[in-house]
Amino acid sequence: MPVKPLPNYEVIPLRSEEIRVAIVQSRLGTVDPNRAAEGRKLNLKHLLWMIDYAQARTYKDLLAFHEFPLGGLSRAWTRQECLKVAIDVPGPETEAIGRKAKEYGCYIEFGCYARLPDWPEHFFNLGVIIGPDGSIIYKRWWLRNLAGVTGIGTTVWDVLDEFVRRYGWEAIFPVARTDIGNIALMSEVLEPELRRAFAMRGAEIGIHCMVRGTPEMGARQSRPRATAQALPEGPDVFHLDFRAACLVNHIYGLFIQNAVSEEGGRTLDGGVGRSVIYDCNGAVMAEVASHHEGVVETVIPIAAYRKKHSIPRFQKELFTQLYQKYVSKYPPNLFLKSLPDSIAEGADRYRKAARW
């Protein structure tokens, strides 16, 4: 049987042989839910300034921001407070960022808490990419939460049956097929199967955006007793996790964290900073060397890479029976009938539903 030509996945023509990408390590800026509109406006102004700053010296095809540059994050927020902080997608904030993307002819990625019109009372940890024409070309829900750790935003797992009914299985692992390469947001941590799934769909550039050092770390509601899975400690855990994904799946990776921020009258670090760009072998191409705000960039030889790149090669049949027999610890669809109001309540729901 003849070998099929590469790439062996869906692509569109590239705008150039090489692309210049940058990660924007910006502050967190957690807003007061009771003055959410005012806080988001200030954060948006700063984000737009950071776009101008990043594009000032050399042109970048892609700018990538952290997980919450518009609203910040507090694990003590209730559902109603999260809904106040969340933005509408599309909405005024995405339109303003879209105008910048159109001005520079570039792609801009960022994360946010978002409200979607066809999911009332739900809010989502959403990854967004805006294209050079100013329109939203990609938006992705987080696929799952670590129960009790990362919040009560609705994920695909929490409403899986309804998600598939509305959007189909293909929508679970979306890849933006653009003229600078195939891009996917893959911010879930410590679950290599998720990153491999995006690579199987043809992702060439993976973006991992996250935040650390939120105002109430250690506060009563931030780490409830019902937490079902604790995250490991150490500043390099998440770097190592994502770096391995780039190596194993042979994809480029943009890892973005927030800069050190003054939150609630305190200057917080908590392992922030050190945002980095990895090549497709897991080697560091560029890194923000501090925990302060900054921009680093690099050039990706996307055309040459595409000529040799393939979707992951592995012997699926070795694992098929094992996967069929495996039972997930937590069942899907736990947010379909009702929604938890706090992280503690959500964690308790997961704990009670645990299968093992």
C-alpha positions in Angstrom: 0.0 0.0 0.0 1.5 3.4 -0.9 2.3 5.9 1.8 -0.3 8.7 2.0 1.2 12.2 1.5 1.6 14.6 4.4 -0.1 16.3 6.0 -2.6 13.6 6.7 -5.2 15.9 8.2 -7.4 18.8 7.1 -5.6 22.1 6.4 -6.1 25.3 4.5 -3.4 27.2 2.6 -0.8 29.1 4.7 -0.4 32.9 4.4 3.4 32.5 4.6 6.2 30.0 5.0 6.9 31.2 8.5 4.8 32.8 11.2 5.7 34.9 14.2 3.9 34.1 17.4 4.0 35.9 20.8 2.8 35.2 24.3 1.5 38.1 26.4 2.1 37.6 30.1 -0.2 40.2 31.6 -1.6 40.9 35.1 -4.7 39.2 36.5 -6.9 42.1 37.6 -9.7 40.4 39.5 -12.8 42.5 39.4 -15.4 43.2 42.1 -18.6 41.4 41.0 -20.7 44.3 42.3 -18.8 46.7 40.0 -18.1 44.1 37.3 -18.7 46.4 34.3 -16.3 49.0 35.6 -13.6 46.4 36.3 -13.9 44.7 33.0 -13.6 48.1 31.2 -10.3 48.8 33.0 -9.0 45.3 32.2 -10.1 45.6 28.5 -8.3 48.9 28.2 -5.1 47.3 29.6 -5.5 44.2 27.3 -5.8 46.5 24.2 -2.7 48.4 25.3 -0.8 45.2 25.6 -1.9 44.3 22.1 -0.4 47.6 20.8 2.7 47.0 22.9 3.2 43.5 21.5 2.8 44.6 17.9 5.0 47.8 18.3 8.4 46.4 17.4 7.8 43.5 15.0 4.6 42.2 13.5 3.1 39.1 15.1 0.6 36.7 13.4 -0.7 35.4 16.7 -0.9 36.9 20.2 -1.9 34.6 23.1 -3.1 35.8 26.5 -3.8 34.0 29.8 -7.0 32.5 31.0 -8.8 35.5 32.6 -7.4 38.9 31.4 -10.8 40.5 31.4 -12.4 39.5 34.7 -9.7 37.9 36.8 -10.7 35.0 39.0 -11.8 34.3 42.6 -12.6 30.8 43.8 -14.8 32.3 46.5 -17.3 33.7 43.9 -20.8 32.2 43.9 -22.6 31.4 40.7 -24.4 34.7 40.6 -21.1 36.6 41.1 -19.5 34.6 38.3 -22.4 35.4 36.0 -21.9 39.1 36.8 -18.2 38.9 36.0 -18.7 36.9 32.8 -18.7 38.5 29.4 -21.2 37.9 26.6 -19.7 36.1 23.6 -20.1 37.8 21.3 -20.3 41.1 23.1 -18.6 44.5 23.6 -15.3 43.1 24.8 -14.9 40.7 21.8 -15.9 43.4 19.4 -13.2 45.7 20.8 -10.6 43.0 20.6 -11.8 42.2 17.1 -11.1 45.7 16.0 -7.5 45.4 17.2 -7.2 42.0 15.4 -8.5 43.6 12.2 -6.2 46.7 12.6 -3.1 44.4 12.8 -4.4 41.6 10.6 -3.5 39.1 13.3 -5.1 36.3 15.4 -5.7 37.0 19.1 -6.4 34.3 21.7 -7.7 34.8 25.3 -9.7 33.1 27.9 -12.7 34.3 29.9 -15.8 33.5 31.9 -18.5 33.8 29.4 -22.3 33.8 29.1 -23.9 32.1 26.0 -27.4 33.1 25.0 -28.7 29.5 24.5 -27.5 28.4 28.0 -29.3 30.6 30.6 -27.9 30.5 34.2 -24.8 28.7 33.0 -21.4 30.3 32.6 -18.4 28.9 30.9 -14.6 28.9 31.1 -14.2 29.7 27.4 -11.2 29.9 25.2 -11.6 32.3 22.3 -9.7 33.1 19.1 -10.5 36.2 17.1 -9.3 36.3 13.5 -7.8 39.0 11.3 -11.2 40.0 10.0 -12.3 40.9 13.6 -14.7 38.0 13.9 -14.7 35.1 16.5 -13.3 32.1 14.6 -13.0 29.7 17.6 -14.6 29.3 21.0 -14.2 26.2 23.1 -15.7 25.2 26.5 -13.3 23.5 28.9 -13.9 19.8 28.6 -14.0 19.0 32.3 -13.2 20.5 35.7 -11.1 18.9 38.3 -14.0 18.4 40.8 -13.9 21.1 43.5 -10.6 22.6 42.3 -11.2 24.7 39.3 -14.7 26.1 39.7 -18.3 25.6 38.8 -18.3 26.8 35.2 -20.2 24.4 33.0 -18.0 22.0 31.1 -18.7 19.6 28.3 -18.6 16.7 30.7 -21.1 18.3 33.0 -23.8 18.4 30.2 -22.3 15.8 27.8 -25.5 14.3 26.5 -27.1 17.7 25.8 -23.9 19.0 24.3 -23.7 16.1 21.8 -27.4 16.4 21.0 -26.9 20.1 20.1 -23.5 20.2 18.5 -22.4 16.6 17.7 -19.3 14.6 18.8 -17.1 16.5 16.4 -17.5 19.7 18.4 -15.8 18.2 21.5 -12.3 18.6 20.2 -12.4 21.6 17.8 -9.4 22.8 15.9 -9.2 26.2 14.2 -7.9 25.6 10.7 -6.3 29.0 9.8 -3.9 30.4 7.4 -1.2 30.4 10.1 -1.7 26.7 11.0 -4.2 24.5 12.9 -4.7 25.9 16.4 -6.3 24.3 19.4 -6.8 25.4 23.0 -5.8 22.6 25.3 -5.6 24.1 28.8 -6.9 21.1 30.8 -4.0 19.8 33.0 -2.7 16.4 33.9 -4.7 14.5 31.3 -2.6 13.5 28.3 -5.5 11.9 26.5 -7.1 15.3 25.9 -4.0 16.8 24.2 -3.6 13.7 22.1 -7.2 13.9 20.9 -6.6 17.4 19.6 -3.4 16.2 17.9 -5.5 13.4 16.3 -7.8 16.1 14.9 -4.8 17.8 13.2 -3.7 20.4 15.8 -0.3 21.9 14.9 -0.1 24.7 17.6 -1.5 24.0 21.0 -2.3 26.9 23.5 -2.4 26.3 27.2 -3.5 29.4 29.1 -4.0 29.4 32.9 -3.8 31.6 36.0 -2.3 31.2 39.4 -2.1 33.1 42.6 -5.8 34.1 43.1 -6.8 36.5 46.0 -8.2 34.0 48.4 -5.8 31.1 48.1 -6.1 29.3 51.4 -9.5 30.9 52.2 -12.4 28.8 53.4 -14.2 28.4 50.1 -11.2 28.0 47.9 -10.2 24.5 49.0 -13.3 22.7 50.3 -13.1 19.5 52.2 -15.1 17.8 49.5 -12.4 18.4 46.9 -12.3 15.3 44.8 -8.8 15.7 43.3 -6.0 17.8 44.6 -3.5 19.4 42.3 0.2 18.7 42.8 2.4 21.4 44.2 5.5 22.9 42.6 6.2 25.7 40.1 7.2 23.3 37.3 4.3 20.8 37.3 2.2 22.4 34.6 5.2 23.4 32.5 6.3 19.8 32.5 2.8 18.5 31.8 2.4 20.7 28.7 6.0 20.3 27.5 5.5 16.6 27.5 2.4 17.0 25.4 4.3 19.0 22.8 7.0 16.3 22.7 4.8 13.3 22.5 2.4 14.8 20.0 5.0 16.7 18.0 3.2 20.0 18.2 4.2 23.6 18.9 3.0 24.9 22.3 2.2 28.3 23.8 2.1 28.2 27.6 0.7 31.4 29.1 0.3 32.3 32.8 -0.6 35.6 34.4 2.0 38.0 35.7 2.4 38.9 39.4 -0.6 41.1 40.3 -1.7 43.3 43.1 -4.9 41.6 44.2 -7.1 42.7 47.2 -4.3 45.0 48.5 -1.7 42.2 48.3 1.0 41.5 45.7 0.6 37.9 44.9 3.0 35.5 43.1 1.8 31.9 43.8 3.9 30.4 41.0 2.9 32.9 38.3 4.9 34.0 35.3 7.5 32.0 33.3 5.3 31.8 30.2 7.0 29.9 27.5 6.9 28.8 23.9 7.9 25.2 23.1 8.9 23.7 19.7 7.5 20.4 18.5 10.2 18.5 20.3 9.4 20.1 23.7 12.5 22.4 23.5 12.1 26.0 24.8 12.0 28.5 22.0 11.3 31.7 24.0 10.4 32.3 27.7 9.4 35.3 29.8 12.3 35.2 32.3 10.4 36.8 35.2 7.0 36.9 36.9 6.3 40.5 35.7 4.3 41.6 32.6 6.1 40.9 29.4 6.0 39.7 25.8 8.2 37.1 24.1 8.0 36.0 20.5 9.5 33.4 18.1 9.2 32.3 14.5 7.6 29.0 13.7 8.6 27.4 10.3 5.1 26.3 9.8 5.3 25.3 6.1 8.4 23.1 6.5 6.9 21.6 9.7 3.7 20.7 7.9 5.5 18.9 5.1 6.8 16.3 7.7 4.1 16.4 10.4 1.6 13.6 10.9 -1.2 12.9 13.3 -0.1 10.7 16.3 1.0 7.2 15.4 -0.1 4.6 18.0 -1.5 1.1 18.0 -5.1 1.9 19.0 -6.2 -1.8 19.1 -3.9 -2.4 22.0 -6.0 -0.1 24.1 -9.5 -0.5 22.8 -10.6 -3.3 25.2 -9.1 -1.5 28.2 -10.9 1.7 27.4 -14.2 -0.1 26.9 -13.9 -1.7 30.3 -12.8 1.4 32.1 -15.4 3.2 34.3 -14.9 7.0 34.9 -14.8 7.9 38.6 -17.4 10.6 38.1 -20.4 10.3 35.7 -21.2 12.9 33.1 -24.2 15.2 33.1 -24.1 16.3 36.8 -25.1 19.9 35.8 -28.1 19.0 33.6 -30.8 18.9 36.2 -29.5 21.7 38.5 -26.5 23.9 39.0 -24.3 24.2 42.1 -23.9 27.7 43.5 -20.4 27.4 44.9 -17.2 25.4 44.5 -17.9 23.6 47.8 -21.4 22.6 46.6 -20.1 21.5 43.3 -17.3 19.4 44.9 -19.8 17.8 47.2 -22.0 16.9 44.2 -19.0 15.1 42.6 -18.1 13.4 45.8 -21.6 11.9 46.3 -21.7 10.8 42.6 -18.3 9.1 42.7 -18.4 5.5 41.3 -15.2 4.4 43.0 
